[in-house]
Amino acid sequence: MNEIRLQLSIQEENSPLFKRCVRKLLESTFILREKDEALYQFAARESNRQDLSAYLRAMGWDLLVEEKTGVCMLVPNEEDGELVGLKRANVVSFTPLQYHLLLVLWKVYLENLGYQEGNFVTKGDLIDKLQSYGVALVRTELNGALRLFKKYSLIHFREDEDGEDMRIQLYPSLQFGWDLPQFQTVAREYWKEADGEEEEPASGTDAPEAPLDPEDFEEEDA
């Protein structure tokens, strides 16, 4: 294993932002310019980026900044890629259904680019889009996936809103939330369904669920 050497000198006035950046990255993977501009500007500055990377590399991570999209992200340190078990440690694995939802959200994001300030989709429109591509998510699965994506700064919505009119803000970080091999598998299935191709169910498998009405996604009574 490579020798770890840490020699950081963070100025006192920068210490709070440095700590907040590290905690934000470890907690939610991304720092977004349109969501946390002060943190983004601090992390994206070259000198700060080097200090953050040096600190994170001691834990097997690194900092990548995509200035065009305004995204700072936590990525595995390439030098540790051969260490067994380390590359996947603390990496969230989405389910195939969650990957299908992520792909639909990214497609909606691209469709909305340039049409409005911010990038939003209502929950009702998202449900319609999911159904048009044959993505069968029941209400609890959809709500759980949306909360997970919000936690990792892929989307944002207000917790006190629900129903078809709930607005979901889509972030450019959606394009970076993929495990490439699984993305390729899901994308092939997704576009096959989008083109209207249907595979016959394997022998002995259950029949697919009936399409859900948007009202099925309304908030449950307390």
BAVEXDREN-71248 format. One line per field, with one value per residue: residue number from 1; x, y, z of N, C-alpha, C in turn. Coordinates in Angstrom, 2 decimals, m for minus. Atoms other than C-alpha are relative to their C-alpha. Layout:
// residues N
pos	NUM_...
n.X	X_...
n.Y	Y_...
n.Z	Z_...
ca.X	X_...
ca.Y	Y_...
ca.Z	Z_...
c.X	X_...
c.Y	Y_...
c.Z	Z_...
END
This chain:
// residues 222
pos	1_2_3_4_5_6_7_8_9_10_11_12_13_14_15_16_17_18_19_20_21_22_23_24_25_26_27_28_29_30_31_32_33_34_35_36_37_38_39_40_41_42_43_44_45_46_47_48_49_50_51_52_53_54_55_56_57_58_59_60_61_62_63_64_65_66_67_68_69_70_71_72_73_74_75_76_77_78_79_80_81_82_83_84_85_86_87_88_89_90_91_92_93_94_95_96_97_98_99_100_101_102_103_104_105_106_107_108_109_110_111_112_113_114_115_116_117_118_119_120_121_122_123_124_125_126_127_128_129_130_131_132_133_134_135_136_137_138_139_140_141_142_143_144_145_146_147_148_149_150_151_152_153_154_155_156_157_158_159_160_161_162_163_164_165_166_167_168_169_170_171_172_173_174_175_176_177_178_179_180_181_182_183_184_185_186_187_188_189_190_191_192_193_194_195_196_197_198_199_200_201_202_203_204_205_206_207_208_209_210_211_212_213_214_215_216_217_218_219_220_221_222
n.X	0.85_m0.77_m0.18_0.91_m0.61_0.92_m0.58_0.94_0.02_1.23_0.12_1.09_1.25_0.49_0.24_1.41_0.41_m0.71_0.68_1.33_m0.16_m0.32_1.19_1.01_m0.40_0.12_1.42_0.89_m0.81_m0.09_0.23_0.51_m0.06_1.32_0.63_m0.88_m0.98_m1.17_m0.82_m0.54_m1.06_m1.15_m0.60_m0.48_m1.22_m1.09_m0.75_0.87_0.23_m1.17_0.03_1.10_m0.39_m1.02_0.66_0.90_m0.77_m0.38_1.12_0.27_0.85_m0.60_0.97_0.06_0.82_0.48_0.34_1.02_1.32_0.06_0.12_m1.14_0.44_m0.90_m0.26_m1.05_m1.37_m0.47_m1.17_0.46_0.94_m0.31_0.16_1.21_1.06_m0.02_0.64_1.45_0.39_0.81_0.62_1.40_0.43_1.42_0.69_0.32_1.13_m0.50_m0.76_0.96_0.52_m1.08_m0.13_1.14_m0.25_m1.04_0.61_0.84_m0.93_m0.50_1.12_0.36_m1.11_0.17_1.39_0.42_m1.03_0.14_0.46_1.00_1.06_0.97_0.08_0.98_m0.63_m1.00_0.73_0.43_m1.18_m0.39_0.95_m0.17_m1.14_0.21_m0.71_1.03_m0.34_1.13_m0.17_m1.05_m1.30_m0.28_m0.30_m1.27_m1.07_m0.14_m0.67_m1.40_m0.65_m0.13_m1.07_m1.28_m0.04_0.33_1.23_0.47_1.43_0.40_0.57_1.39_0.82_0.16_1.03_m0.42_m0.52_m1.28_m1.06_m1.28_m1.09_m0.97_m1.34_m0.93_m0.68_0.67_m0.80_m1.17_0.42_0.12_m1.01_0.03_0.51_1.43_0.65_0.08_1.04_1.30_0.25_0.44_1.38_0.82_0.24_0.77_1.39_0.40_0.24_1.19_m0.32_0.37_m0.49_0.94_m0.43_m0.56_0.94_0.13_m0.08_1.28_0.44_m0.32_1.05_0.81_m0.45_0.52_0.57_m0.76_0.53_m0.64_m1.23_0.31_m0.50_0.86_0.58_m0.78
n.Y	m1.19_m1.23_m0.70_m1.14_m1.17_m1.13_m1.24_m1.04_m1.22_m0.70_m1.25_0.03_m0.50_1.00_1.27_0.43_0.43_1.24_1.08_0.18_0.67_1.40_0.68_0.05_1.00_1.34_0.26_0.05_0.24_m1.14_m1.40_m0.57_m1.46_m0.61_0.29_m0.48_m0.76_m0.37_1.19_0.36_m0.93_0.30_1.28_m0.04_m0.80_0.95_0.29_0.75_1.31_0.83_0.35_0.95_1.28_0.61_0.52_1.09_1.15_0.81_0.91_0.77_m0.78_m1.15_m1.02_m0.32_m1.18_m0.20_m1.42_m0.30_0.30_m0.52_1.13_0.61_1.33_0.93_1.16_0.87_m0.33_0.98_0.72_1.09_0.82_1.42_0.53_0.81_m0.46_m1.42_m0.80_0.03_m0.36_m1.21_m0.36_0.42_0.74_m0.14_1.17_m0.20_m0.93_m1.34_m0.40_m0.38_m1.31_m0.96_m0.23_m0.83_m1.34_m0.63_m0.32_m1.18_m1.11_m0.42_m0.58_m1.29_m0.95_m1.21_m0.47_m0.70_m0.17_1.20_1.16_0.60_0.85_0.31_1.44_0.58_0.16_1.06_1.28_0.25_0.36_1.34_0.96_0.05_0.85_1.31_0.15_0.32_m0.35_m0.30_m1.27_0.04_0.07_m1.31_m0.96_0.38_m0.34_m1.46_m0.43_0.41_m0.90_m1.32_0.09_m0.08_m1.24_0.21_m0.75_m0.65_m0.31_m0.40_1.12_m0.28_0.11_1.34_0.01_m0.18_m1.35_m0.20_m0.34_0.66_m0.67_0.95_m0.57_0.60_1.15_1.23_0.71_0.62_0.96_1.30_1.05_0.14_1.27_0.14_m0.99_0.52_1.02_m0.66_m0.82_0.89_0.38_m1.22_m0.41_1.07_m0.26_m1.26_0.28_0.83_1.42_0.67_1.36_0.92_0.35_1.33_0.98_0.07_m1.30_m0.63_m0.99_m1.35_m0.73_m0.89_m1.39_m0.71_m1.31_m1.01_m0.18_0.99_m0.56_m1.03_0.25_0.84_m0.63_0.23
n.Z	0.00_0.05_m1.27_m0.17_m0.61_m0.05_m0.48_0.39_m0.79_0.36_m0.72_m0.98_0.58_0.96_m0.68_0.00_1.34_0.29_m0.73_0.57_1.29_m0.23_m0.54_1.05_0.98_m0.59_m0.30_1.16_1.20_0.91_m0.35_1.24_0.08_m0.07_m1.29_m1.07_0.79_m0.80_m0.16_1.31_0.38_m0.86_0.39_1.38_0.07_0.20_m1.23_m0.91_0.60_m0.29_m1.42_m0.20_0.60_m0.85_m1.20_0.37_0.47_m1.17_m0.25_1.21_0.90_0.65_0.37_1.41_0.24_1.36_m0.01_0.99_m0.58_m1.37_m0.91_m0.69_m0.40_m0.65_0.87_m0.54_0.37_0.98_m0.50_m0.88_0.76_m0.04_m1.36_m0.07_m0.89_m0.33_1.04_m0.14_m1.36_m0.12_1.27_0.01_1.18_0.27_0.56_1.41_0.13_m0.29_1.17_1.02_m0.38_0.18_1.43_0.41_m0.53_0.81_1.30_m0.22_m0.20_1.30_0.74_m0.57_0.06_0.79_0.08_m1.19_m1.02_m0.80_0.78_m0.87_0.53_m1.03_m0.30_0.92_1.31_m0.12_m0.01_1.38_0.77_m0.40_0.57_1.46_0.28_m0.60_m1.26_m0.98_m1.38_m0.86_m0.71_m1.03_0.68_0.58_m1.06_m0.61_0.93_0.05_m1.23_0.10_0.96_m0.65_m0.98_0.70_0.79_1.41_0.20_m1.23_m0.09_m1.34_m0.75_m0.35_1.21_0.56_1.02_1.38_0.25_m0.67_0.93_m0.25_0.70_0.53_m0.03_0.97_m0.62_0.44_0.99_m0.62_m1.02_0.64_0.09_1.45_0.52_m0.23_0.86_1.36_0.00_m0.16_1.19_1.09_m0.28_0.07_1.37_0.63_m0.35_0.63_1.41_0.11_0.03_m1.23_m0.12_m0.60_m1.35_m0.17_m0.51_m1.44_m0.65_m0.28_0.98_m0.43_m0.69_0.81_m0.11_m1.16_0.20_m0.76_m1.35_m0.88_m0.52_m0.96_m1.34_m0.82_m1.20_m1.22
ca.X	0.00_1.19_2.60_0.18_1.59_m0.60_0.85_m2.03_m2.08_m5.62_m5.95_m8.21_m10.74_m11.02_m11.30_m15.15_m15.66_m13.01_m14.76_m18.19_m16.95_m15.45_m18.58_m20.87_m18.89_m18.78_m22.47_m23.95_m21.10_m21.80_m21.47_m23.48_m22.97_m26.71_m27.49_m24.48_m22.67_m20.41_m19.21_m18.81_m16.74_m14.51_m13.99_m13.46_m10.68_m7.41_m5.55_m8.51_m9.13_m5.59_m5.93_m9.31_m7.95_m4.92_m7.15_m9.66_m6.97_m5.97_m9.41_m9.25_m11.20_m10.42_m12.15_m13.24_m14.58_m16.69_m16.67_m18.92_m21.81_m20.92_m20.45_m17.82_m17.90_m16.30_m14.65_m12.55_m8.83_m7.36_m4.18_m6.25_m8.17_m6.38_m6.99_m9.54_m12.80_m11.74_m13.05_m16.62_m16.54_m19.17_m20.44_m24.23_m25.59_m28.94_m31.47_m32.33_m35.66_m33.85_m31.49_m34.48_m35.89_m32.50_m32.33_m35.81_m34.92_m31.78_m33.76_m36.26_m33.36_m31.96_m35.40_m35.86_m32.46_m32.73_m36.48_m36.62_m34.58_m33.84_m34.82_m38.04_m40.56_m43.81_m44.37_m47.44_m45.48_m42.72_m45.24_m46.65_m43.14_m42.32_m45.48_m44.79_m41.50_m42.97_m41.10_m43.23_m42.61_m45.22_m45.74_m43.50_m40.67_m40.97_m41.06_m38.16_m36.05_m36.78_m35.75_m32.52_m31.72_m32.39_m30.01_m27.22_m27.95_m29.25_m32.64_m34.45_m38.04_m39.84_m40.75_m44.05_m45.27_m46.64_m49.12_m49.02_m48.20_m45.07_m42.15_m38.90_m35.76_m33.31_m29.58_m26.73_m25.23_m27.77_m25.31_m22.64_m24.72_m24.01_m22.12_m21.11_m21.65_m25.09_m25.94_m25.18_m27.44_m30.30_m29.91_m30.22_m33.41_m34.73_m34.27_m35.63_m38.82_m38.85_m38.74_m41.75_m39.92_m41.24_m39.64_m41.77_m41.77_m39.67_m41.52_m42.89_m42.50_m45.29_m47.36_m46.42_m48.35_m51.23_m50.41_m50.88_m53.11_m51.38_m53.73_m51.97_m48.98_m50.83_m49.65_m51.00_m53.32_m51.63
ca.Y	0.00_3.50_5.45_8.03_11.47_14.35_17.82_20.26_23.82_25.20_28.86_29.52_31.49_28.58_25.84_25.88_25.65_22.94_20.83_21.44_20.38_17.16_16.28_17.15_14.99_12.01_12.39_12.97_12.49_15.74_19.48_21.41_24.97_25.59_24.16_25.06_27.80_28.89_25.33_24.67_27.80_26.92_23.31_24.20_26.70_25.04_25.40_24.19_21.37_20.11_20.22_18.45_15.78_15.18_14.74_12.51_10.30_9.19_7.54_6.07_8.87_11.79_14.98_15.52_18.89_19.19_22.94_22.87_21.31_22.84_19.55_18.56_14.87_12.24_9.47_6.42_7.12_5.43_4.47_2.25_0.57_m2.75_m3.08_m5.83_m4.54_m0.91_0.33_m0.71_0.31_2.91_2.89_2.77_0.15_1.02_m1.68_m2.29_m0.47_2.50_2.53_2.58_5.55_7.28_6.85_8.32_11.27_11.93_11.79_14.30_16.50_16.57_17.28_20.26_21.88_25.48_25.82_27.27_28.52_25.40_21.93_20.54_17.78_17.23_13.89_13.31_13.91_11.62_8.85_9.25_9.07_5.96_4.24_5.18_3.28_0.34_1.01_m0.66_1.15_0.97_3.99_2.86_2.01_5.35_7.38_5.41_5.89_9.62_10.02_8.09_10.23_13.37_12.21_11.95_15.35_13.94_15.62_17.84_18.21_19.63_17.08_18.86_18.35_15.20_14.15_14.72_18.43_17.94_19.60_17.63_19.58_17.66_18.23_17.67_15.19_12.68_11.87_10.81_8.48_5.36_2.12_1.75_m2.02_m1.92_1.27_m0.46_m3.38_m1.14_1.18_m1.74_m2.90_0.67_1.47_m1.93_m1.10_2.45_1.04_m1.14_m4.45_m6.86_m10.03_m13.06_m13.84_m16.77_m19.94_m19.93_m16.19_m14.11_m11.93_m8.25_m5.92_m3.96_m0.32_1.94_4.96_8.23_8.39_5.28_7.50_9.93_10.24_7.59_8.60_8.97
ca.Z	0.00_m0.80_2.10_3.47_4.15_5.23_5.49_5.32_6.49_6.36_7.23_10.18_8.14_5.66_8.26_8.57_4.79_4.48_7.14_5.61_2.17_3.49_5.46_2.54_0.13_2.51_3.28_m0.19_m2.72_m4.60_m4.05_m6.63_m7.78_m8.13_m4.70_m2.49_m4.39_m1.51_m0.87_m4.59_m5.19_m2.23_m3.32_m6.99_m6.25_m7.27_m3.95_m1.93_m4.38_m3.86_m0.05_m0.16_m2.50_m0.27_2.77_0.98_m0.58_2.92_3.05_m0.45_m2.14_m4.39_m5.53_m9.11_m10.30_m13.45_m14.00_m17.07_m15.15_m11.78_m9.96_m7.37_m6.64_m4.48_m6.56_m5.65_m5.64_m8.73_m6.87_m4.56_m7.38_m6.96_m3.22_m2.63_m1.18_m0.91_m4.24_m3.43_0.23_1.07_m2.53_m2.80_m5.19_m6.75_m7.62_m11.29_m10.80_m9.26_m12.24_m14.59_m12.67_m12.74_m16.51_m16.96_m14.71_m16.75_m20.00_m18.60_m17.47_m21.01_m22.50_m20.18_m20.78_m21.93_m21.44_m17.94_m15.03_m13.06_m14.25_m12.81_m13.38_m11.52_m9.86_m12.04_m15.25_m13.99_m13.30_m16.82_m18.26_m16.24_m17.43_m21.06_m20.82_m18.95_m15.70_m13.04_m9.76_m7.03_m4.81_m1.96_m4.38_m6.14_m2.94_m1.46_m4.60_m4.72_m1.09_m1.77_m4.81_m2.79_m0.08_m2.65_m4.25_m7.53_m7.14_m4.65_m3.52_m0.53_2.14_2.85_m0.73_m2.34_m4.96_m8.71_m8.43_m6.31_m8.10_m8.35_m9.17_m11.34_m10.91_m13.40_m10.92_m12.29_m15.07_m12.59_m10.40_m12.43_m12.10_m15.78_m16.28_m14.66_m16.55_m19.86_m18.94_m17.81_m20.81_m23.24_m21.53_m21.38_m25.05_m26.06_m24.17_m25.56_m29.11_m28.34_m28.21_m25.64_m24.44_m23.68_m19.96_m18.89_m18.05_m14.53_m13.93_m12.48_m14.77_m14.72_m12.46_m13.94_m14.74_m11.75_m11.75_m10.71_m7.72_m6.40_m5.74_m3.47_0.10_2.44_5.23_8.59
c.X	0.88_0.09_m0.90_0.74_m0.99_0.71_m0.87_0.11_m1.18_m0.10_m1.26_m1.32_m0.61_m0.39_m1.47_m0.47_0.68_m0.72_m1.38_0.08_0.27_m1.23_m1.09_0.32_m0.17_m1.46_m0.83_0.72_0.22_m0.13_m0.34_0.03_m1.38_m0.71_0.81_1.13_1.26_0.94_0.64_1.18_1.25_0.70_0.62_1.26_1.21_0.74_m0.82_m0.26_1.16_0.01_m1.10_0.35_1.02_m0.63_m0.85_0.76_0.48_m1.10_m0.38_m0.87_0.82_m1.13_0.11_m0.94_m0.33_m0.51_m1.13_m1.40_m0.15_m0.17_1.37_m0.45_1.13_0.15_1.05_1.37_0.54_1.17_m0.39_m0.90_0.24_m0.18_m1.34_m0.97_m0.04_m0.77_m1.50_m0.47_m0.72_m0.57_m1.42_m0.31_m1.51_m0.56_m0.26_m1.16_0.44_0.84_m0.93_m0.55_1.07_0.17_m1.13_0.19_1.05_m0.53_m0.88_0.87_0.48_m1.10_m0.32_1.10_m0.34_m1.39_m0.44_1.19_m0.16_m0.58_m0.93_m0.90_m0.99_m0.05_m0.99_0.58_1.05_m0.67_m0.45_1.18_0.46_m0.92_0.17_1.17_m0.10_0.77_m1.03_0.49_m1.27_0.33_1.13_1.39_0.39_0.40_1.34_1.18_0.21_0.70_1.49_0.75_0.17_1.16_1.37_0.05_m0.14_m1.26_m0.31_m1.50_m0.31_m0.72_m1.48_m0.92_m0.10_m1.12_0.56_0.66_1.33_1.09_1.31_1.05_1.06_1.37_0.90_0.78_m0.65_0.86_1.19_m0.37_m0.09_1.18_m0.03_m0.51_m1.51_m0.77_m0.18_m1.10_m1.38_m0.35_m0.48_m1.46_m0.95_m0.32_m0.76_m1.49_m0.51_m0.32_m1.19_0.26_m0.33_0.55_m1.08_0.48_0.52_m1.03_m0.03_0.08_m1.38_m0.35_0.34_m1.18_m0.78_0.51_m0.68_m0.57_0.80_m0.51_0.60_1.24_m0.26_0.49_m0.99_m0.56_0.82_m0.69
c.Y	1.24_0.64_1.23_1.11_1.16_1.20_1.15_1.18_0.85_1.28_0.01_0.44_m0.99_m1.32_m0.42_m0.50_m1.31_m1.18_m0.28_m0.72_m1.49_m0.76_m0.13_m1.07_m1.42_m0.37_m0.21_m0.08_1.24_1.33_0.71_1.52_0.62_m0.27_0.57_0.80_0.32_m1.19_m0.40_0.89_m0.24_m1.26_0.04_0.84_m0.92_m0.35_m0.81_m1.41_m0.94_m0.45_m1.03_m1.37_m0.72_m0.63_m1.22_m1.24_m0.88_m0.99_m0.81_0.72_1.08_0.96_0.28_1.19_0.09_1.43_0.34_m0.21_0.53_m1.08_m0.36_m1.36_m0.81_m1.21_m0.88_0.42_m1.10_m0.81_m1.17_m0.98_m1.49_m0.62_m0.69_0.61_1.49_0.83_0.07_0.42_1.33_0.49_m0.56_m0.71_0.15_m1.31_0.25_0.98_1.44_0.52_0.40_1.40_1.08_0.34_0.87_1.44_0.73_0.38_1.25_1.24_0.55_0.65_1.41_1.06_1.19_0.57_0.82_0.17_m1.13_m1.10_m0.81_m0.95_m0.22_m1.51_m0.69_m0.23_m1.11_m1.37_m0.36_m0.46_m1.42_m1.05_m0.12_m0.89_m1.36_m0.25_m0.17_0.25_0.25_1.22_m0.03_m0.07_1.35_1.00_m0.30_0.37_1.50_0.52_m0.35_0.93_1.40_0.00_0.19_1.14_m0.23_0.77_0.73_0.20_0.34_m1.15_0.23_m0.01_m1.46_0.07_0.34_1.35_0.27_0.24_m0.64_0.73_m1.02_0.68_m0.67_m1.18_m1.32_m0.80_m0.73_m1.10_m1.42_m0.92_m0.46_m1.35_m0.15_1.01_m0.55_m1.05_0.63_0.80_m0.85_m0.41_1.18_0.36_m1.08_0.21_1.27_m0.18_m0.92_m1.46_m0.61_m1.42_m0.87_m0.37_m1.41_m0.92_0.01_1.34_0.57_0.98_1.38_0.67_0.85_1.43_0.70_1.34_1.02_0.21_m1.00_0.55_1.13_m0.41_m0.84_0.78_m0.35_m1.05
c.Z	0.00_1.37_0.04_0.72_m0.09_0.60_m0.50_0.94_m0.45_0.82_0.85_m0.62_m1.01_0.66_0.01_m1.37_m0.39_0.66_m0.59_m1.34_0.18_0.48_m1.05_m1.02_0.54_0.25_m1.26_m1.34_m0.86_0.73_m1.30_0.04_0.17_1.32_1.16_m0.63_0.80_0.17_m1.33_m0.38_0.83_m0.48_m1.39_m0.16_0.06_1.29_0.98_m0.53_0.31_1.46_0.29_m0.56_0.86_1.23_m0.33_m0.46_1.15_0.35_m1.23_m1.00_m0.69_m0.37_m1.49_m0.18_m1.49_m0.10_m0.97_0.57_1.42_1.04_0.57_0.50_0.64_m0.91_0.67_m0.49_m0.92_0.51_0.89_m0.73_0.09_1.39_0.13_1.01_0.24_m1.02_0.18_1.39_0.00_m1.32_m0.02_m1.30_m0.16_m0.53_m1.48_m0.21_0.26_m1.17_m1.15_0.29_m0.23_m1.48_m0.53_0.48_m0.84_m1.38_0.12_0.20_m1.34_m0.83_0.47_m0.12_m0.89_m0.05_1.21_0.93_1.01_m0.86_0.89_m0.78_1.14_0.20_m0.94_m1.38_0.02_m0.01_m1.40_m0.85_0.34_m0.63_m1.51_m0.40_0.70_1.27_1.11_1.42_0.78_0.84_1.01_m0.62_m0.58_1.07_0.66_m0.89_m0.06_1.25_m0.04_m0.95_0.57_0.98_m0.66_m1.02_m1.50_m0.38_1.30_m0.10_1.44_0.69_0.33_m1.22_m0.42_m1.03_m1.37_m0.26_0.70_m1.04_0.44_m0.81_m0.39_m0.09_m1.03_0.56_m0.38_m0.97_0.59_1.01_m0.49_0.32_m1.46_m0.49_0.20_m0.85_m1.41_m0.11_0.05_m1.24_m1.16_0.19_m0.21_m1.45_m0.76_0.28_m0.67_m1.48_m0.21_m0.08_1.34_m0.03_0.63_1.39_0.06_0.62_1.52_0.70_0.20_m1.10_0.51_0.68_m0.98_0.15_1.16_m0.43_0.79_1.41_0.97_0.66_0.98_1.37_0.78_1.17_1.22_0.85
END
